[in-house]
Amino acid sequence: MTDTTLESLVVGKHRSAQNIARNDARHPVETLNFFGLQPDMTVLEILPALGWYTEILAPYLADKGRLYVAHFSPDGLMPYMPKVLEMYESRVIRQPEIFGKVTVRHINPPKEISVAPPGSVDLALTFRNVHNWIMAEQEDDYFAAFYQALKPGGVLGIVEHRARPDADMQTMRTSAYVTEAYVKEIAQRAGFVFDGASEINANPLDSKDHPHGAWSLPPALRSGDEDKYKAIGETDRMTLKFRKPLDSTSK
């Protein structure tokens, strides 16, 4: 690719029209800039699904940086995990000009947690995944893996469906909405220091009381009445930045 600025990549010909259409809801340029992404960084993307963000990150980092991807394990407990991994890997093989320099690792706590050489990563990123780890009661295992991979001073960037501040644990485990306070608590337990928040991915129209939780809204639209939920848009999301202390040692 000749133009690897973020602004060009998010609308590049290598992206499907469907993926480009979600730029307005996911704000990739603003989000990655907030997290401090630079082209010479070593970056870890955690559980990228089918690669919506990878197809931006991979070409951006190809010349000067490095991209590790921590995906599902072939031995993942849920039936969908190896299937999604296989679909992702087929994209890597089919589009080497985009994904050719990506290093794919597996994350499957507590067995597989070494997702990059310890202390090698400048920036770790995860998008709308924390609720899944809470459901599996593995949130501490995941955050510990990120902490191990990051350099002292490295950044962990998180985007997640945002629950009402008074939401209880049962709500978080069933709706996919998570409180900011609990994400901060998990990060603090792992050793991270909170380093900032942005309202880039906020949506004040989201009342967070839908029949199928976050999956009622686009793109899932599980609750029917598509006109109603499309008018609301995608979920209200927190965008949080944490940092591994400079004086830290691997836990």
Secondary structure, DSSP 4 states (H G I P E B T S, - for coil): -----HHHHTT-TTS-HHHHHTHHHH-HHHHHHHHT--TT-EEEEE--TTTTTHHHHHHHHTTT-EEEEEE--TT-SSTHHHHHHHHHHHHHHH-HHHHTTEEEEE-BTTTB---S-TT-EEEEEEES-HHHHHHTT-HHHHHHHHHHHEEEEEEEEEEEEBPPTT--HHHHHHHS-B-HHHHHHHHHHHT-EEEEEE-TT--TT--S--TTGGGGSTTT-TTS-HHHHHHH-SPPEEEEEEE--TT----
